[in-house]
Amino acid sequence: MFKKRNFIILAVFLFFIKPMYSQCAMCKAVVETGDVSMAEGVNNGITYLMVFPYILIDTLFFVIYRYQKKAKN
């Protein structure tokens, strides 16, 4: 059962990998223009957007840890 499901998930992922890779045409065009400050801005924006999900997940795990620690006592 799980092997079949994992195979289907892998097949779907491999089937859609090319369309997923090609979704950022505008970012690629901006970076390829050769403007270093624009490329740094794009990289900083990506980093900025990437940080918040990690902060939210870390906060969630911390709250769960504190709740379980309090429940044991």
N, C-alpha and C positions, 0 to 999 in steps of 0.2 A: 504494500500500500504506500509506504513512505518513499520507496525507491521510485515508484511510478510518478508520484507527485513531484519529487525532486528532479526527475528527468524532464517533466513538463515545464517546471519553473526554469530550468537551465535552457531548454529549447526556446522558450519565449524570450528569455534574456538575450540569447545569442541572435535570435531573429530580429530583435529590435535594437541591437547595439549600434548599428550604423545610423539609424535615424536619431537616436539619442545623442550620438557624438556630434552630429551636424547641426544641432539646434542653436549653437552660439556663433552664428555667422557674423553678427554685428560686432561682438567682442573680438573675434579673430581679425576682422577688417580694421578695427581701431588699433589693435596692437601691431599689426603688420605695416602700418603707415610709417613707422620709424620714430614716432614721437615718444621719447623716453618718459616724459612726465605723464603723458596720457596712459602709457602702459603701467606705470607705477600706481596711478590712480585706480585703474581697473583692478590691479592686484590688491590694493588696499581695500577697495570696496568688497571684493570677494572675501577677504579675510574678515572684514567687519560683519558681513552677513553670515559667515560661518561660525563666529564666536557665540552668538546668542543661543542657538540650539544646544550647544554643549553646556553653556551656563544653566539653561533650564533643566537639562537632563541631570547634571550634577546636583542641582538644588533638589530635584525630585528624589534622587537616591539618598541624599543627606537627610531629607525629611523622613523617608521610609526607614532609614537606619536609626534615627533618633526615636521614631515611634516604636520600632521593634525593641530597641534597647530599654525604653521606658516600660513596655508591656511585660518584659521578662522580670523586672524588679517588682 
